[in-house]
């Protein structure tokens, strides 16, 4: 693991503990070169899960890519990392039984999760995911929520 300060790859693990309902390991590290301390996370990766996009192309499922999109929707909202991690862990458990999953299934799963966490983040994510093109689309979704 590369130091976030001096980029040296020589470091020592100071502390390790399970996190995210035993789905990840949090490691505290100290750089042997500059003494900087930093945290890394190690999690099991769903390597067999392929994503089928709308144009029928396939790519490997990327949790970090999905998480970035979710955080855009949650910007300046009272949502914390644990809520998002818990939602993604539950979804990934459901998806793990499949070899392939469509972006539609992924989007619907995220929407259901965000609806329970924060209605504004839900609407933001839906507006991008469902490609809203006018005010009427927002009104219809808000009406469904109400």
C-alpha positions in Angstrom: 0.0 0.0 0.0 1.4 3.4 -1.0 1.8 6.2 1.7 -0.6 9.0 1.0 2.1 11.5 2.0 5.4 10.4 0.5 4.2 7.6 -1.8 6.6 5.1 -0.3 5.4 1.5 -0.4 7.2 0.5 2.8 4.8 0.7 5.7 3.7 -1.3 8.8 0.2 -2.3 9.9 -0.4 -0.8 13.4 -4.0 -2.0 13.9 -6.6 -4.2 12.1 -10.2 -4.6 12.8 -13.4 -5.9 11.1 -15.9 -3.3 10.0 -19.0 -3.1 7.8 -20.7 -6.0 9.5 -17.6 -8.2 9.1 -17.5 -7.5 5.3 -14.3 -5.4 5.4 -11.0 -5.0 7.3 -9.9 -1.6 8.4 -6.1 -1.3 8.8 -4.2 1.6 10.4 -0.8 1.9 8.8 2.4 3.8 9.5 4.8 4.7 6.7 8.3 3.4 7.5 9.9 6.3 5.6 8.1 9.5 6.7 6.1 8.2 9.8 2.7 9.3 8.3 -0.3 7.3 9.5 -3.2 6.4 7.2 -6.1 4.1 7.0 -6.9 1.5 4.4 -9.9 -0.8 3.9 -9.9 -4.3 2.5 -13.1 -5.8 1.3 -14.1 -8.9 -0.7 -14.7 -8.1 -4.3 -17.5 -9.6 -6.2 -15.3 -10.6 -9.1 -17.7 -12.7 -11.0 -20.5 -10.1 -11.2 -20.8 -8.5 -14.6 -22.8 -5.5 -15.4 -25.0 -5.4 -18.5 -25.4 -1.8 -19.7 -28.3 -0.3 -21.6 -26.4 -0.7 -24.9 -25.8 -4.4 -24.0 -22.1 -4.0 -23.5 -20.7 -5.8 -20.4 -18.2 -4.6 -17.8 -17.1 -5.8 -14.4 -19.2 -4.5 -11.5 -17.4 -1.6 -9.8 -18.6 -0.7 -6.3 -16.6 2.5 -6.2 -18.1 3.8 -9.4 -21.6 3.1 -8.1 -20.7 4.7 -4.7 -19.4 7.9 -6.4 -22.8 8.3 -8.2 -24.7 7.7 -4.9 -22.5 10.3 -3.1 -23.3 12.9 -5.8 -27.0 12.4 -5.1 -26.3 12.7 -1.3 -24.2 15.9 -1.5 -25.0 18.3 1.3 -27.6 15.8 2.7 -27.6 14.3 6.2 -26.4 10.9 5.0 -23.4 9.2 6.5 -21.0 6.6 5.1 -22.4 3.8 7.3 -25.8 4.2 5.7 -24.5 4.0 2.2 -22.1 1.1 3.0 -24.9 -0.8 4.7 -27.2 -0.3 1.7 -24.6 -1.4 -0.8 -23.6 -4.4 1.3 -27.3 -5.6 1.4 -27.6 -5.0 -2.4 -24.4 -6.8 -3.2 -25.5 -9.8 -1.0 -28.6 -10.0 -3.2 -26.7 -9.6 -6.5 -23.9 -12.1 -5.5 -26.1 -15.0 -6.4 -26.1 -13.9 -10.0 -23.3 -13.8 -12.6 -24.7 -10.8 -14.5 -26.9 -7.9 -13.5 -28.4 -5.1 -15.6 -27.8 -1.5 -14.8 -31.6 -1.3 -14.5 -31.6 -3.8 -11.6 -28.7 -1.9 -10.0 -30.5 1.5 -10.4 -33.8 0.1 -9.0 -32.0 -1.4 -6.0 -30.2 1.9 -5.2 -33.4 3.9 -5.6 -35.2 1.6 -3.2 -32.4 2.0 -0.7 -32.1 5.8 -1.1 -35.9 6.1 -0.7 -35.5 4.8 2.9 -32.4 6.9 3.7 -33.2 10.4 2.2 -36.0 11.5 -0.1 -34.0 14.3 -1.6 -31.1 12.0 -2.5 -33.6 9.6 -3.9 -35.0 12.3 -6.2 -31.6 13.4 -7.3 -30.4 9.9 -8.1 -33.7 9.2 -9.9 -33.4 12.3 -12.0 -30.0 11.2 -13.4 -30.7 7.5 -13.5 -34.1 7.9 -15.2 -32.8 10.8 -17.4 -35.4 13.4 -16.5 -35.8 15.9 -19.3 -38.5 18.2 -17.9 -40.1 19.5 -14.7 -43.1 17.2 -15.2 -40.8 14.2 -14.5 -39.8 15.6 -11.2 -43.4 16.5 -10.3 -44.6 12.9 -11.1 -41.9 11.4 -8.9 -42.5 13.7 -6.0 -46.2 12.9 -6.3 -45.5 9.2 -6.1 -43.4 9.8 -2.9 -46.2 11.8 -1.2 
